[in-house]
Amino acid sequence: METVTDRVSNPFGMRPDCARFVPGYGDANADFHVVGDHPGVHGGVDTGVPFTGTDAARRLQDALVRGGLLEATGDEPAVDRTFLSYLHMCVPEDGDPTAADYAEMERFFDAELRAIAAHVILPVGARATEHVLETYTAQAWKTDVDMPALHGTEIHGAGWLVIPIRDPAEWGDGDADALVDALETLRSTDYRQESDLGRFVAGDDPYIVR
């Protein structure tokens, strides 16, 4: 089932209790869901769009365009089958969010992630990667996540394929190309996490489920 909406910014009308926030942005029927930390880390404080407004955000956008996940870069990047959002969408007013702050925002993130129901989650940075691996995969992960080693690798989760992305502010030589190569390889395969159960129901039409 697809979501019917022409809204690119905040398609599900999320309204957290904070003075300023950067809502999810992109295709509500995305195949790819790029997940960051919060606006103070990954951008969007001034633009209101995730992964915008900083050099690191532009670096990530460039790689996503080259890898086929964005059509064009910018403060309102052109998207097709890709969604961008944060674990903590509120703009921090005084330092980084606390553990309690992240816990409060979890319900918004989880609801949006499940509404999008993308086939591939791409967490950006250590915090987002730790959260996604611990919450949405069946594998046990320690808190010390080796982002240089995980960058651009494929990890199969519970209904999702996960591809961690090293924080673009920390990229070294080759990290952008490694991500582009991983995305091009991914898009050349059948990455969709779904099954055809049509054989179990009457008629000849397929019955596709996640």
Secondary structure as UniProt FT lines:
FT   TURN            11..12
FT   STRAND          25..26
FT   TURN            28..29
FT   STRAND          32..36
FT   HELIX           39..42
FT   TURN            45..47
FT   TURN            50..51
FT   HELIX           55..66
FT   TURN            67..68
FT   STRAND          70..72
FT   STRAND          78..79
FT   STRAND          82..86
FT   HELIX           99..116
FT   STRAND          120..124
FT   HELIX           126..136
FT   HELIX           147..150
FT   TURN            151..152
FT   STRAND          155..156
FT   STRAND          161..162
FT   HELIX           168..170
FT   TURN            173..174
FT   HELIX           175..187
FT   STRAND          195..196
FT   HELIX           198..200
FT   STRAND          208..209
//
